Amino acid sequence: MPITAMRNTFTAVYLRAPEGGYIARVEEFPEIHGEGDTIEQAERYLKDAVELLLDSNRALTRAACDEARVERRAPLVVGR
């Protein structure tokens, strides 16, 4: 069964930038951020960055797997 778009919930943190505007970060992915003149703009850029990271990681993992040996590909639900 192919896995299509999934909805995820992450924790965004919005900081005032010293030079003006905002920096948005995701606690679960500290390596990425978004910046904008408004919180809304920073959030849009942050969402784009998260989607790019997830798409890139999926592509890297699939490229590293020998598809002939894949027994199952399924959603993994994690939460506390």
Phi and psi restraints in degrees (value plus and minus 20) as a CYANA .aco file:
   2 PRO   PHI     -91.9   -51.9
   2 PRO   PSI     123.0   163.0
   3 ILE   PHI    -114.2   -74.2
   3 ILE   PSI     105.7   145.7
   4 THR   PHI    -124.3   -84.3
   4 THR   PSI    -184.8  -144.8
   5 ALA   PHI     -73.1   -33.1
   5 ALA   PSI     116.1   156.1
   6 MET   PHI    -141.1  -101.1
   6 MET   PSI     129.4   169.4
   7 ARG   PHI    -117.7   -77.7
   7 ARG   PSI     114.7   154.7
   8 ASN   PHI    -149.8  -109.8
   8 ASN   PSI     134.6   174.6
   9 THR   PHI    -139.9   -99.9
   9 THR   PSI     106.4   146.4
  10 PHE   PHI    -145.4  -105.4
  10 PHE   PSI     150.2   190.2
  11 THR   PHI    -122.2   -82.2
  11 THR   PSI      94.5   134.5
  12 ALA   PHI    -115.9   -75.9
  12 ALA   PSI     122.6   162.6
  13 VAL   PHI    -143.3  -103.3
  13 VAL   PSI     108.6   148.6
  14 TYR   PHI    -131.0   -91.0
  14 TYR   PSI     104.9   144.9
  15 LEU   PHI    -137.6   -97.6
  15 LEU   PSI     122.9   162.9
  16 ARG   PHI     -93.9   -53.9
  16 ARG   PSI     110.0   150.0
  17 ALA   PHI    -102.1   -62.1
  17 ALA   PSI     120.3   160.3
  18 PRO   PHI     -77.5   -37.5
  18 PRO   PSI     -52.8   -12.8
  19 GLU   PHI    -109.2   -69.2
  19 GLU   PSI     -16.3    23.7
  20 GLY   PHI      87.2   127.2
  20 GLY   PSI     137.2   177.2
  21 GLY   PHI      62.7   102.7
  21 GLY   PSI    -182.0  -142.0
  22 TYR   PHI    -157.3  -117.3
  22 TYR   PSI     131.3   171.3
  23 ILE   PHI    -138.0   -98.0
  23 ILE   PSI     109.7   149.7
  24 ALA   PHI    -134.0   -94.0
  24 ALA   PSI     114.1   154.1
  25 ARG   PHI    -148.0  -108.0
  25 ARG   PSI     139.3   179.3
  26 VAL   PHI    -134.0   -94.0
  26 VAL   PSI     102.9   142.9
  27 GLU   PHI     -77.2   -37.2
  27 GLU   PSI     -55.9   -15.9
  28 GLU   PHI     -97.6   -57.6
  28 GLU   PSI     -36.8     3.2
  29 PHE   PHI    -152.5  -112.5
  29 PHE   PSI      56.1    96.1
  30 PRO   PHI     -85.1   -45.1
  30 PRO   PSI     -32.9     7.1
  31 GLU   PHI    -101.6   -61.6
  31 GLU   PSI     -27.7    12.3
  32 ILE   PHI    -142.2  -102.2
  32 ILE   PSI     138.1   178.1
  33 HIS   PHI    -177.4  -137.4
  33 HIS   PSI     147.2   187.2
  34 GLY   PHI    -150.3  -110.3
  34 GLY   PSI     130.5   170.5
  35 GLU   PHI    -150.4  -110.4
  35 GLU   PSI     128.8   168.8
  36 GLY   PHI    -187.1  -147.1
  36 GLY   PSI     147.9   187.9
  37 ASP   PHI     -91.2   -51.2
  37 ASP   PSI     -47.3    -7.3
  38 THR   PHI    -145.9  -105.9
  38 THR   PSI     144.5   184.5
  39 ILE   PHI     -81.5   -41.5
  39 ILE   PSI     -59.6   -19.6
  40 GLU   PHI     -83.2   -43.2
  40 GLU   PSI     -61.6   -21.6
  41 GLN   PHI     -87.2   -47.2
  41 GLN   PSI     -62.7   -22.7
  42 ALA   PHI     -81.6   -41.6
  42 ALA   PSI     -58.5   -18.5
  43 GLU   PHI     -85.1   -45.1
  43 GLU   PSI     -62.1   -22.1
  44 ARG   PHI     -79.9   -39.9
  44 ARG   PSI     -65.3   -25.3
  45 TYR   PHI     -86.0   -46.0
  45 TYR   PSI     -55.7   -15.7
  46 LEU   PHI     -86.4   -46.4
  46 LEU   PSI     -63.3   -23.3
  47 LYS   PHI     -79.8   -39.8
  47 LYS   PSI     -62.9   -22.9
  48 ASP   PHI     -79.7   -39.7
  48 ASP   PSI     -63.4   -23.4
  49 ALA   PHI     -84.2   -44.2
  49 ALA   PSI     -61.5   -21.5
  50 VAL   PHI     -84.2   -44.2
  50 VAL   PSI     -65.2   -25.2
  51 GLU   PHI     -82.0   -42.0
  51 GLU   PSI     -61.5   -21.5
  52 LEU   PHI     -82.3   -42.3
  52 LEU   PSI     -62.4   -22.4
  53 LEU   PHI     -82.4   -42.4
  53 LEU   PSI     -66.9   -26.9
  54 LEU   PHI     -84.7   -44.7
  54 LEU   PSI     -63.9   -23.9
  55 ASP   PHI     -81.6   -41.6
  55 ASP   PSI     -63.2   -23.2
  56 SER   PHI     -83.7   -43.7
  56 SER   PSI     -64.3   -24.3
  57 ASN   PHI     -84.3   -44.3
  57 ASN   PSI     -59.0   -19.0
  58 ARG   PHI     -82.1   -42.1
  58 ARG   PSI     -65.2   -25.2
  59 ALA   PHI     -84.3   -44.3
  59 ALA   PSI     -62.0   -22.0
  60 LEU   PHI     -83.5   -43.5
  60 LEU   PSI     -62.1   -22.1
  61 THR   PHI     -86.4   -46.4
  61 THR   PSI     -63.5   -23.5
  62 ARG   PHI     -85.2   -45.2
  62 ARG   PSI     -57.1   -17.1
  63 ALA   PHI     -86.5   -46.5
  63 ALA   PSI     -50.4   -10.4
  64 ALA   PHI    -103.5   -63.5
  64 ALA   PSI     -33.5     6.5
  65 CYS   PHI    -115.8   -75.8
  65 CYS   PSI     119.5   159.5
  66 ASP   PHI    -102.0   -62.0
  66 ASP   PSI      84.1   124.1
  67 GLU   PHI     -74.6   -34.6
  67 GLU   PSI     -49.7    -9.7
  68 ALA   PHI     -85.8   -45.8
  68 ALA   PSI     -41.2    -1.2
  69 ARG   PHI    -119.9   -79.9
  69 ARG   PSI     -23.6    16.4
  70 VAL   PHI     -92.6   -52.6
  70 VAL   PSI      98.7   138.7
  71 GLU   PHI    -105.6   -65.6
  71 GLU   PSI     -55.8   -15.8
  72 ARG   PHI    -179.5  -139.5
  72 ARG   PSI     123.6   163.6
  73 ARG   PHI    -148.4  -108.4
  73 ARG   PSI      97.9   137.9
  74 ALA   PHI    -166.4  -126.4
  74 ALA   PSI     135.1   175.1
  75 PRO   PHI     -82.0   -42.0
  75 PRO   PSI     125.1   165.1
  76 LEU   PHI    -138.4   -98.4
  76 LEU   PSI      96.2   136.2
  77 VAL   PHI    -117.2   -77.2
  77 VAL   PSI     104.5   144.5
  78 VAL   PHI    -147.2  -107.2
  78 VAL   PSI     124.3   164.3
  79 GLY   PHI    -197.8  -157.8
  79 GLY   PSI     140.6   180.6
